[in-house]
Amino acid sequence: MRRNLAIAAVIAVSIAFAIGCVEIDSVRAKNAEASPIYA
C-alpha cells in the first residue's frame, strides 16, 4: 500500500513538473516575441 502511494506521488510530481516546464517555455516564447532582450 505504501509503495503504491509513493509511486503515485512520483507520477504526480513528474506530471506537475512537465506541465510547469511547458508553461515556462510558452511564457518565455511570448517574452521573446514581446522584446528581443529575452531571446
Secondary structure as GFF3:
##gff-version 3
##sequence-region A 1 39
A	DSSP	alpha_helix	2	34	.	.	.	ID=ss1
A	DSSP	three_ten_helix	36	38	.	.	.	ID=ss2
###
